[in-house]
Amino acid sequence: GGRAPRGSCSPGSSGSPSLRNPRYRVVLLGDSGVGKTSLVNLFAGVQERDLLDQHGGAAYERRLTVDGEETTLLVLDTWEPEQRVRWGWVLGCHQAGEESQRRSHCLQIGNAYIIVYSVTDRDSFESASELRIQLRRARQAEDIPIILVGNKTDLVRCREVSEEEGQACAAVFDCKFIETSAALQHNVAELFEGVVRQIRLRQGSKKS
Ligand code: GDP
């Protein structure tokens, strides 16, 4: 199909999605190594990794039909975890400033967020909570859908975070929760369908 203009990642561009095929921006957050790129590759198919967003990160676009209605999801895998900024003194202040600007941009542009941690890495689980807090701060007045994802469930013997802990965290932070394995392709389709349903639920309640 026709390519959307470059500006398609800017905050205002989802203002008038076509009613028949609305387009939503979903941003992946989480520490590096937790499986964000693997999950989105499964969602989009590696060959579709052809869209680059305005910051040089990867954006993946795919149409999907959920509950009989078509939607286009633009999934942004552009998150630079905080660690990079702690090293700001190495990168130089200018670059560190850019990094943090880019992060706050990420927190502003999503219609929905997927916060990923690895069930084999407790630090990444702690980071997920911090991200939820940052997101709440950045989008205070808004009720944006957030899905907490515990990935790498196939690594049974390396598990550091139980499913119950994940669920409890999601309950506290008022988000949805799902465990996935990108390696086994388990629950990946369900994750993205869930995102669409969460967005629709919010849209529906706004209209009424
Ligand atoms: P990102 O930095 O969050 O984008 O993480 P990547 O998608 O690059 O994944 C980091 C590493 O974890 C790669 O070696 C992946 O192959 C591996 N990985 C990702 N998801 C899974 C999973 O569900 N199970 C296992 N065993 N490995 C995974």
Residues whose N, C-alpha, C, O or C-beta is under 5 A from the ligand:
A	BS01	GDP	D31 S32 G33 V34 G35 K36 T37 S38 N151 K152 T153 D154 L155 T180 S181 A182 A183
